[in-house]
């Protein structure tokens, strides 16, 4: 019988074998068996290349520590922010009365010999 552990990084329950394999082996995915079924598990490791934090000028190799420091400084990571989708903007058209007057004016100018 499988034992399940809560994984805060993926915010889900995973089998203890998968959790420890993902934690201690540094590959992009793992193959495991659950009963007769072959399961491929993907995960994103916490390690990253040393990166300088622009707010405090320190180097970080942990994604979590980098993100925690970013939040503590009141900043956001570009590309990771949760923004609402912008509604498609409709072009601002003049009101009907103004449009009619503009069309009448253009027709009058064309009939009365306006040159461009």
N, C-alpha and C positions, 0 to 999 in steps of 0.2 A: 504494500500500500504506500502510495506517495505521500510525502509530507510537503506542505506548501508554506511558503514564507512570503510576507509582504515585502515587495521591492519598492522603496520610495522613489527611485529614479524613474521607473516605468509606471508607477502608481497602480500596480496590479499585484495579484497573487501569482507566484510562479513556483514550480517544484524546487525543493531544496537542492537537488542535484544541479539543476539548471542555474540556480542562483550562485552556487559556489563555483561552478565551471566558469560562468561569466565573470565572476569577481576575480578569480585567480589566473585565468588564461587570457591572453591578450589577442585573441583573434576576432574578426568581425562577425562571425556567426558560429554557432555550434550545432552539431547534429545529435539529437537525443531520441530515445525511444520511450513512448508512453504506451504501454501494452504492445500491440503489434504495429503501431503506427509510428513512422519516422517523422520527427518534428524538427524543423530548423528554427533556431532561436537567434534573433538578431539583437544586438545591443550596441550601445555607444559607450566606449570607455571614458572614464573621467579624466584621463591624462591628455595633455596637449603639449605642443612645443612651448618652451618658455616664452611668455608674452608679457610685455611691460604694460602695466595698468596706467592709463593716462591721468587718473585722478590722484593717485598717491605715489607714482613713479617706482613701484615695486614690481618684481618679476613673479609670475605665477605659472605653475605647471598643472594646476587643478582647475578644471572648468567650474566646479561648484564654488570654490573659494573666490575665483575671479568674479562670478556672477553675484555672490553675496556681497563682495566689496563694492561692486557697481551699484547694487540696490542700496547699500548703506550710505553711499555718497549722493543718492538721489538722482542717479543717472539711469539711462536705459541703453541696452545694446541695440544698435541699428540692425534691423532684420529679425529681431526676436520680439519686438514689441507687439502687443495685441491691439491692433487698430481696427476700427470698424471700416467696412468697405464703403467707399464714397459712392453716393448715388450718382448716376449719370446726370450731368448738368445739362439742362435744356438751354438753348441759346435765348438770351433775353430779347424778346421781340417787342416792338412798340405795340401799344394797344390798338384795337381795331379801328377806332376813329382816326388815330394818327396815320395808320397805314392807308386808309381810304383817302385821306387828304393828300398824302404823298403821291399816291397813284394818280389822283385827279390832277394834281399839279404837274406831274411828269407828262401826262397825256396832253394837257393844255399847252405846255412848253413845246412838245413835238409838233402839234397842229399849228402853232403860231410861229414857226420858223426858228426855233432855238438852235443855235449852232454849238457844236461841241468843241 
